[in-house]
Amino acid sequence: MTKDERKHYEKLSQIGCIVCRNLGFGYSAPHIHHIRHGAGIGQKSHWTTAIPLCPMHHQNGGFGVALHAGQKTFESKYGTESELLRQTLTILEGELC
């Protein structure tokens, strides 16, 4: 992992789960999820295209709650990976100013 990659992931961790944040739940310690859009099957997207998701919203929440347990349902409830990435990047840009 490069220094820039580590620094970016630390910033994502400070934001917390983007879905919990949107729902008004406050800070939830996140996993780092690499969005699938633009990546081939079985490939991880570039580290700059990652979003912070808590374990429940990433993998453990079951169908419709966790992204990995039903992506279409998750995205209809919480936003697409691309929308959540744009929001995450906007937050990061605001914190850098």
SESETI-215282 format. One record per atom (N, C-alpha, C): residue number from 1; residue in three letters; x, y, z; atom name. Coordinates in Angstrom, 1 decimal. Layout:
N
+-----+------+--------+--------+--------+------+
: seq : type :      X :      Y :      Z : atom :
+-----+------+--------+--------+--------+------+
: NUM :  ALA :      X :      Y :      Z :   CA :
...
+-----+------+--------+--------+--------+------+
***
This chain:
97
+-----+------+--------+--------+--------+------+
: seq : type :      X :      Y :      Z : atom :
+-----+------+--------+--------+--------+------+
:   1 :  MET :    0.8 :   -1.2 :    0.0 :    N :
:   1 :  MET :    0.0 :    0.0 :    0.0 :   CA :
:   1 :  MET :    0.9 :    1.2 :    0.0 :    C :
:   2 :  THR :    0.6 :    2.2 :   -0.9 :    N :
:   2 :  THR :    1.4 :    3.4 :   -0.9 :   CA :
:   2 :  THR :    1.0 :    4.4 :    0.2 :    C :
:   3 :  LYS :    1.8 :    5.4 :    0.4 :    N :
:   3 :  LYS :    1.6 :    6.4 :    1.4 :   CA :
:   3 :  LYS :    0.3 :    7.1 :    1.0 :    C :
:   4 :  ASP :    0.1 :    7.5 :   -0.2 :    N :
:   4 :  ASP :   -1.1 :    8.2 :   -0.7 :   CA :
:   4 :  ASP :   -2.4 :    7.3 :   -0.5 :    C :
:   5 :  GLU :   -2.3 :    6.0 :   -0.8 :    N :
:   5 :  GLU :   -3.4 :    5.1 :   -0.6 :   CA :
:   5 :  GLU :   -3.8 :    5.0 :    0.9 :    C :
:   6 :  ARG :   -2.8 :    4.9 :    1.8 :    N :
:   6 :  ARG :   -3.0 :    4.7 :    3.2 :   CA :
:   6 :  ARG :   -3.7 :    6.0 :    3.7 :    C :
:   7 :  LYS :   -3.2 :    7.2 :    3.3 :    N :
:   7 :  LYS :   -3.7 :    8.5 :    3.7 :   CA :
:   7 :  LYS :   -5.2 :    8.6 :    3.3 :    C :
:   8 :  HIS :   -5.5 :    8.2 :    2.1 :    N :
:   8 :  HIS :   -6.8 :    8.3 :    1.6 :   CA :
:   8 :  HIS :   -7.8 :    7.4 :    2.4 :    C :
:   9 :  TYR :   -7.3 :    6.2 :    2.7 :    N :
:   9 :  TYR :   -8.2 :    5.2 :    3.5 :   CA :
:   9 :  TYR :   -8.4 :    5.8 :    4.9 :    C :
:  10 :  GLU :   -7.4 :    6.4 :    5.4 :    N :
:  10 :  GLU :   -7.5 :    7.0 :    6.8 :   CA :
:  10 :  GLU :   -8.6 :    8.1 :    6.7 :    C :
:  11 :  LYS :   -8.6 :    8.9 :    5.7 :    N :
:  11 :  LYS :   -9.7 :    9.9 :    5.5 :   CA :
:  11 :  LYS :  -11.0 :    9.3 :    5.4 :    C :
:  12 :  LEU :  -11.1 :    8.2 :    4.6 :    N :
:  12 :  LEU :  -12.4 :    7.6 :    4.5 :   CA :
:  12 :  LEU :  -12.9 :    7.0 :    5.8 :    C :
:  13 :  SER :  -12.0 :    6.5 :    6.6 :    N :
:  13 :  SER :  -12.3 :    6.0 :    7.9 :   CA :
:  13 :  SER :  -12.8 :    7.1 :    8.9 :    C :
:  14 :  GLN :  -12.3 :    8.3 :    8.7 :    N :
:  14 :  GLN :  -12.7 :    9.4 :    9.5 :   CA :
:  14 :  GLN :  -14.2 :    9.8 :    9.2 :    C :
:  15 :  ILE :  -14.5 :    9.7 :    7.9 :    N :
:  15 :  ILE :  -15.9 :   10.0 :    7.5 :   CA :
:  15 :  ILE :  -16.9 :    9.1 :    8.1 :    C :
:  16 :  GLY :  -16.5 :    7.8 :    8.2 :    N :
:  16 :  GLY :  -17.5 :    6.8 :    8.7 :   CA :
:  16 :  GLY :  -18.4 :    6.3 :    7.6 :    C :
:  17 :  CYS :  -19.2 :    5.4 :    7.9 :    N :
:  17 :  CYS :  -20.2 :    4.8 :    6.9 :   CA :
:  17 :  CYS :  -21.0 :    5.9 :    6.2 :    C :
:  18 :  ILE :  -20.9 :    6.0 :    4.9 :    N :
:  18 :  ILE :  -21.6 :    7.1 :    4.2 :   CA :
:  18 :  ILE :  -23.1 :    6.9 :    4.3 :    C :
:  19 :  VAL :  -23.6 :    5.6 :    4.3 :    N :
:  19 :  VAL :  -25.0 :    5.4 :    4.4 :   CA :
:  19 :  VAL :  -25.5 :    5.7 :    5.8 :    C :
:  20 :  CYS :  -24.8 :    5.3 :    6.8 :    N :
:  20 :  CYS :  -25.3 :    5.7 :    8.2 :   CA :
:  20 :  CYS :  -25.3 :    7.2 :    8.4 :    C :
:  21 :  ARG :  -24.3 :    7.8 :    7.8 :    N :
:  21 :  ARG :  -24.2 :    9.3 :    7.8 :   CA :
:  21 :  ARG :  -25.4 :    9.9 :    7.2 :    C :
:  22 :  ASN :  -25.8 :    9.4 :    6.0 :    N :
:  22 :  ASN :  -27.0 :    9.9 :    5.3 :   CA :
:  22 :  ASN :  -28.3 :    9.6 :    6.0 :    C :
:  23 :  LEU :  -28.3 :    8.6 :    6.8 :    N :
:  23 :  LEU :  -29.5 :    8.2 :    7.6 :   CA :
:  23 :  LEU :  -29.6 :    8.9 :    8.9 :    C :
:  24 :  GLY :  -28.6 :    9.7 :    9.2 :    N :
:  24 :  GLY :  -28.6 :   10.5 :   10.5 :   CA :
:  24 :  GLY :  -28.1 :    9.6 :   11.7 :    C :
:  25 :  PHE :  -27.5 :    8.5 :   11.5 :    N :
:  25 :  PHE :  -27.1 :    7.6 :   12.6 :   CA :
:  25 :  PHE :  -25.8 :    8.1 :   13.2 :    C :
:  26 :  GLY :  -25.1 :    9.0 :   12.6 :    N :
:  26 :  GLY :  -23.8 :    9.4 :   13.1 :   CA :
:  26 :  GLY :  -22.7 :    8.5 :   12.6 :    C :
:  27 :  TYR :  -21.6 :    8.6 :   13.3 :    N :
:  27 :  TYR :  -20.4 :    7.9 :   12.9 :   CA :
:  27 :  TYR :  -20.5 :    6.4 :   13.1 :    C :
:  28 :  SER :  -20.2 :    5.6 :   12.1 :    N :
:  28 :  SER :  -20.1 :    4.1 :   12.2 :   CA :
:  28 :  SER :  -18.7 :    3.8 :   11.6 :    C :
:  29 :  ALA :  -17.9 :    3.0 :   12.3 :    N :
:  29 :  ALA :  -16.6 :    2.6 :   11.8 :   CA :
:  29 :  ALA :  -16.8 :    1.8 :   10.5 :    C :
:  30 :  PRO :  -16.1 :    2.2 :    9.4 :    N :
:  30 :  PRO :  -16.3 :    1.6 :    8.1 :   CA :
:  30 :  PRO :  -15.3 :    0.6 :    7.7 :    C :
:  31 :  HIS :  -15.8 :   -0.3 :    6.8 :    N :
:  31 :  HIS :  -14.9 :   -1.1 :    5.9 :   CA :
:  31 :  HIS :  -14.7 :   -0.2 :    4.7 :    C :
:  32 :  ILE :  -13.7 :   -0.5 :    3.9 :    N :
:  32 :  ILE :  -13.5 :    0.3 :    2.7 :   CA :
:  32 :  ILE :  -14.0 :   -0.6 :    1.6 :    C :
:  33 :  HIS :  -15.0 :   -0.1 :    0.8 :    N :
:  33 :  HIS :  -15.6 :   -0.8 :   -0.3 :   CA :
:  33 :  HIS :  -15.1 :   -0.2 :   -1.6 :    C :
:  34 :  HIS :  -14.5 :   -1.0 :   -2.5 :    N :
:  34 :  HIS :  -14.1 :   -0.5 :   -3.8 :   CA :
:  34 :  HIS :  -15.3 :   -0.7 :   -4.7 :    C :
:  35 :  ILE :  -15.7 :    0.4 :   -5.3 :    N :
:  35 :  ILE :  -16.9 :    0.3 :   -6.2 :   CA :
:  35 :  ILE :  -16.6 :   -0.6 :   -7.4 :    C :
:  36 :  ARG :  -17.7 :   -1.3 :   -7.8 :    N :
:  36 :  ARG :  -17.5 :   -2.3 :   -8.9 :   CA :
:  36 :  ARG :  -17.6 :   -1.6 :  -10.3 :    C :
:  37 :  HIS :  -18.2 :   -0.5 :  -10.4 :    N :
:  37 :  HIS :  -18.4 :    0.2 :  -11.7 :   CA :
:  37 :  HIS :  -17.0 :    0.5 :  -12.3 :    C :
:  38 :  GLY :  -16.8 :    0.0 :  -13.6 :    N :
:  38 :  GLY :  -15.6 :    0.2 :  -14.3 :   CA :
:  38 :  GLY :  -14.5 :   -0.9 :  -14.0 :    C :
:  39 :  ALA :  -14.8 :   -1.8 :  -13.1 :    N :
:  39 :  ALA :  -13.8 :   -2.9 :  -12.8 :   CA :
:  39 :  ALA :  -14.3 :   -4.1 :  -13.4 :    C :
:  40 :  GLY :  -13.4 :   -4.9 :  -13.9 :    N :
:  40 :  GLY :  -13.7 :   -6.2 :  -14.5 :   CA :
:  40 :  GLY :  -14.2 :   -7.2 :  -13.4 :    C :
:  41 :  ILE :  -14.7 :   -8.3 :  -13.8 :    N :
:  41 :  ILE :  -15.1 :   -9.4 :  -12.9 :   CA :
:  41 :  ILE :  -13.9 :   -9.8 :  -12.1 :    C :
:  42 :  GLY :  -14.1 :   -9.8 :  -10.8 :    N :
:  42 :  GLY :  -13.0 :  -10.3 :   -9.9 :   CA :
:  42 :  GLY :  -11.9 :   -9.3 :   -9.7 :    C :
:  43 :  GLN :  -12.0 :   -8.1 :  -10.3 :    N :
:  43 :  GLN :  -11.0 :   -7.1 :  -10.1 :   CA :
:  43 :  GLN :  -11.5 :   -6.0 :   -9.2 :    C :
:  44 :  LYS :  -10.5 :   -5.4 :   -8.5 :    N :
:  44 :  LYS :  -10.8 :   -4.3 :   -7.5 :   CA :
:  44 :  LYS :  -10.6 :   -3.0 :   -8.3 :    C :
:  45 :  SER :  -11.5 :   -2.1 :   -8.1 :    N :
:  45 :  SER :  -11.3 :   -0.8 :   -8.7 :   CA :
:  45 :  SER :  -10.1 :    0.0 :   -8.1 :    C :
:  46 :  HIS :   -9.7 :    1.1 :   -8.7 :    N :
:  46 :  HIS :   -8.6 :    1.9 :   -8.1 :   CA :
:  46 :  HIS :   -8.9 :    2.4 :   -6.7 :    C :
:  47 :  TRP :   -7.9 :    2.5 :   -5.9 :    N :
:  47 :  TRP :   -8.2 :    2.9 :   -4.5 :   CA :
:  47 :  TRP :   -8.8 :    4.3 :   -4.3 :    C :
:  48 :  THR :   -8.8 :    5.1 :   -5.3 :    N :
:  48 :  THR :   -9.5 :    6.4 :   -5.3 :   CA :
:  48 :  THR :  -11.0 :    6.3 :   -5.5 :    C :
:  49 :  THR :  -11.4 :    5.1 :   -5.9 :    N :
:  49 :  THR :  -12.8 :    4.9 :   -6.1 :   CA :
:  49 :  THR :  -13.4 :    4.0 :   -5.1 :    C :
:  50 :  ALA :  -13.1 :    4.3 :   -3.8 :    N :
:  50 :  ALA :  -13.6 :    3.5 :   -2.7 :   CA :
:  50 :  ALA :  -14.5 :    4.3 :   -1.8 :    C :
:  51 :  ILE :  -15.5 :    3.7 :   -1.2 :    N :
:  51 :  ILE :  -16.4 :    4.4 :   -0.3 :   CA :
:  51 :  ILE :  -16.4 :    3.7 :    1.1 :    C :
:  52 :  PRO :  -16.7 :    4.4 :    2.1 :    N :
:  52 :  PRO :  -16.7 :    3.9 :    3.5 :   CA :
:  52 :  PRO :  -18.1 :    3.3 :    3.8 :    C :
:  53 :  LEU :  -18.2 :    2.0 :    4.1 :    N :
:  53 :  LEU :  -19.4 :    1.4 :    4.5 :   CA :
:  53 :  LEU :  -19.2 :    0.6 :    5.8 :    C :
:  54 :  CYS :  -20.1 :    0.7 :    6.7 :    N :
:  54 :  CYS :  -20.0 :   -0.1 :    8.0 :   CA :
:  54 :  CYS :  -20.2 :   -1.6 :    7.6 :    C :
:  55 :  PRO :  -19.9 :   -2.5 :    8.5 :    N :
:  55 :  PRO :  -20.1 :   -3.9 :    8.2 :   CA :
:  55 :  PRO :  -21.5 :   -4.2 :    7.8 :    C :
:  56 :  MET :  -22.5 :   -3.6 :    8.4 :    N :
:  56 :  MET :  -23.9 :   -3.9 :    8.1 :   CA :
:  56 :  MET :  -24.2 :   -3.5 :    6.7 :    C :
:  57 :  HIS :  -23.8 :   -2.3 :    6.3 :    N :
:  57 :  HIS :  -24.1 :   -1.8 :    4.9 :   CA :
:  57 :  HIS :  -23.2 :   -2.4 :    3.9 :    C :
:  58 :  HIS :  -22.1 :   -3.0 :    4.3 :    N :
:  58 :  HIS :  -21.1 :   -3.5 :    3.3 :   CA :
:  58 :  HIS :  -21.4 :   -5.0 :    3.1 :    C :
:  59 :  GLN :  -21.4 :   -5.9 :    4.1 :    N :
:  59 :  GLN :  -21.6 :   -7.3 :    3.9 :   CA :
:  59 :  GLN :  -22.5 :   -8.0 :    4.8 :    C :
:  60 :  ASN :  -22.7 :   -7.5 :    6.0 :    N :
:  60 :  ASN :  -23.4 :   -8.3 :    7.1 :   CA :
:  60 :  ASN :  -24.9 :   -8.1 :    7.3 :    C :
:  61 :  GLY :  -25.4 :   -7.1 :    6.6 :    N :
:  61 :  GLY :  -26.8 :   -6.7 :    6.9 :   CA :
:  61 :  GLY :  -27.9 :   -7.4 :    6.3 :    C :
:  62 :  GLY :  -27.6 :   -8.4 :    5.4 :    N :
:  62 :  GLY :  -28.6 :   -9.1 :    4.7 :   CA :
:  62 :  GLY :  -29.2 :   -8.4 :    3.5 :    C :
:  63 :  PHE :  -30.1 :   -9.1 :    2.8 :    N :
:  63 :  PHE :  -30.6 :   -8.6 :    1.6 :   CA :
:  63 :  PHE :  -31.3 :   -7.2 :    1.8 :    C :
:  64 :  GLY :  -30.9 :   -6.3 :    0.9 :    N :
:  64 :  GLY :  -31.5 :   -5.0 :    0.9 :   CA :
:  64 :  GLY :  -30.8 :   -4.0 :    1.9 :    C :
:  65 :  VAL :  -30.0 :   -4.5 :    2.8 :    N :
:  65 :  VAL :  -29.3 :   -3.7 :    3.8 :   CA :
:  65 :  VAL :  -27.8 :   -3.6 :    3.4 :    C :
:  66 :  ALA :  -27.3 :   -4.8 :    3.1 :    N :
:  66 :  ALA :  -25.8 :   -4.9 :    2.7 :   CA :
:  66 :  ALA :  -25.7 :   -4.8 :    1.2 :    C :
:  67 :  LEU :  -24.7 :   -4.0 :    0.8 :    N :
:  67 :  LEU :  -24.5 :   -3.9 :   -0.7 :   CA :
:  67 :  LEU :  -24.2 :   -5.3 :   -1.3 :    C :
:  68 :  HIS :  -23.4 :   -6.1 :   -0.6 :    N :
:  68 :  HIS :  -23.0 :   -7.4 :   -1.2 :   CA :
:  68 :  HIS :  -24.2 :   -8.4 :   -1.1 :    C :
:  69 :  ALA :  -25.3 :   -8.1 :   -0.4 :    N :
:  69 :  ALA :  -26.4 :   -9.1 :   -0.3 :   CA :
:  69 :  ALA :  -27.5 :   -8.7 :   -1.2 :    C :
:  70 :  GLY :  -27.4 :   -7.8 :   -2.1 :    N :
:  70 :  GLY :  -28.5 :   -7.4 :   -3.0 :   CA :
:  70 :  GLY :  -28.2 :   -6.0 :   -3.5 :    C :
:  71 :  GLN :  -27.3 :   -5.9 :   -4.4 :    N :
:  71 :  GLN :  -26.9 :   -4.5 :   -4.8 :   CA :
:  71 :  GLN :  -28.0 :   -3.7 :   -5.4 :    C :
:  72 :  LYS :  -28.9 :   -4.2 :   -6.2 :    N :
:  72 :  LYS :  -30.0 :   -3.4 :   -6.8 :   CA :
:  72 :  LYS :  -30.9 :   -2.9 :   -5.7 :    C :
:  73 :  THR :  -31.3 :   -3.7 :   -4.8 :    N :
:  73 :  THR :  -32.1 :   -3.3 :   -3.7 :   CA :
:  73 :  THR :  -31.4 :   -2.2 :   -2.8 :    C :
:  74 :  PHE :  -30.2 :   -2.5 :   -2.5 :    N :
:  74 :  PHE :  -29.4 :   -1.6 :   -1.7 :   CA :
:  74 :  PHE :  -29.3 :   -0.2 :   -2.4 :    C :
:  75 :  GLU :  -29.0 :   -0.2 :   -3.7 :    N :
:  75 :  GLU :  -28.9 :    1.0 :   -4.4 :   CA :
:  75 :  GLU :  -30.2 :    1.8 :   -4.6 :    C :
:  76 :  SER :  -31.4 :    1.0 :   -4.6 :    N :
:  76 :  SER :  -32.7 :    1.7 :   -4.7 :   CA :
:  76 :  SER :  -33.0 :    2.4 :   -3.4 :    C :
:  77 :  LYS :  -32.5 :    1.9 :   -2.3 :    N :
:  77 :  LYS :  -32.7 :    2.5 :   -0.9 :   CA :
:  77 :  LYS :  -31.7 :    3.6 :   -0.6 :    C :
:  78 :  TYR :  -30.5 :    3.4 :   -0.9 :    N :
:  78 :  TYR :  -29.4 :    4.2 :   -0.4 :   CA :
:  78 :  TYR :  -28.6 :    5.0 :   -1.4 :    C :
:  79 :  GLY :  -28.8 :    4.7 :   -2.7 :    N :
:  79 :  GLY :  -28.1 :    5.4 :   -3.8 :   CA :
:  79 :  GLY :  -27.1 :    4.4 :   -4.4 :    C :
:  80 :  THR :  -26.7 :    4.7 :   -5.6 :    N :
:  80 :  THR :  -25.8 :    3.9 :   -6.4 :   CA :
:  80 :  THR :  -24.4 :    4.0 :   -5.8 :    C :
:  81 :  GLU :  -23.5 :    3.1 :   -6.1 :    N :
:  81 :  GLU :  -22.1 :    3.2 :   -5.8 :   CA :
:  81 :  GLU :  -21.5 :    4.5 :   -6.3 :    C :
:  82 :  SER :  -21.9 :    4.9 :   -7.5 :    N :
:  82 :  SER :  -21.3 :    6.1 :   -8.1 :   CA :
:  82 :  SER :  -21.8 :    7.3 :   -7.4 :    C :
:  83 :  GLU :  -23.1 :    7.3 :   -7.0 :    N :
:  83 :  GLU :  -23.7 :    8.5 :   -6.2 :   CA :
:  83 :  GLU :  -23.0 :    8.6 :   -4.9 :    C :
:  84 :  LEU :  -22.8 :    7.5 :   -4.2 :    N :
:  84 :  LEU :  -22.2 :    7.5 :   -2.9 :   CA :
:  84 :  LEU :  -20.7 :    7.9 :   -3.0 :    C :
:  85 :  LEU :  -20.1 :    7.5 :   -4.1 :    N :
:  85 :  LEU :  -18.7 :    7.9 :   -4.3 :   CA :
:  85 :  LEU :  -18.6 :    9.4 :   -4.5 :    C :
:  86 :  ARG :  -19.5 :    9.9 :   -5.3 :    N :
:  86 :  ARG :  -19.5 :   11.4 :   -5.5 :   CA :
:  86 :  ARG :  -19.7 :   12.1 :   -4.2 :    C :
:  87 :  GLN :  -20.6 :   11.7 :   -3.4 :    N :
:  87 :  GLN :  -20.8 :   12.3 :   -2.1 :   CA :
:  87 :  GLN :  -19.6 :   12.2 :   -1.2 :    C :
:  88 :  THR :  -19.0 :   11.0 :   -1.2 :    N :
:  88 :  THR :  -17.8 :   10.8 :   -0.4 :   CA :
:  88 :  THR :  -16.7 :   11.8 :   -0.8 :    C :
:  89 :  LEU :  -16.5 :   11.9 :   -2.1 :    N :
:  89 :  LEU :  -15.4 :   12.8 :   -2.7 :   CA :
:  89 :  LEU :  -15.7 :   14.3 :   -2.3 :    C :
:  90 :  THR :  -17.0 :   14.6 :   -2.4 :    N :
:  90 :  THR :  -17.4 :   16.0 :   -2.0 :   CA :
:  90 :  THR :  -17.1 :   16.3 :   -0.6 :    C :
:  91 :  ILE :  -17.4 :   15.3 :    0.3 :    N :
:  91 :  ILE :  -17.0 :   15.5 :    1.7 :   CA :
:  91 :  ILE :  -15.5 :   15.6 :    1.9 :    C :
:  92 :  LEU :  -14.8 :   14.8 :    1.2 :    N :
:  92 :  LEU :  -13.3 :   14.9 :    1.3 :   CA :
:  92 :  LEU :  -12.8 :   16.2 :    0.8 :    C :
:  93 :  GLU :  -13.3 :   16.7 :   -0.3 :    N :
:  93 :  GLU :  -12.9 :   18.0 :   -0.8 :   CA :
:  93 :  GLU :  -13.3 :   19.1 :    0.2 :    C :
:  94 :  GLY :  -14.4 :   19.1 :    0.8 :    N :
:  94 :  GLY :  -14.8 :   20.1 :    1.8 :   CA :
:  94 :  GLY :  -13.9 :   20.1 :    3.0 :    C :
:  95 :  GLU :  -13.5 :   18.9 :    3.4 :    N :
:  95 :  GLU :  -12.6 :   18.8 :    4.6 :   CA :
:  95 :  GLU :  -11.2 :   19.3 :    4.3 :    C :
:  96 :  LEU :  -10.8 :   19.3 :    3.0 :    N :
:  96 :  LEU :   -9.5 :   19.7 :    2.6 :   CA :
:  96 :  LEU :   -9.4 :   21.2 :    2.5 :    C :
:  97 :  CYS :  -10.5 :   21.9 :    2.4 :    N :
:  97 :  CYS :  -10.5 :   23.3 :    2.2 :   CA :
:  97 :  CYS :  -10.4 :   24.0 :    3.6 :    C :
+-----+------+--------+--------+--------+------+
***
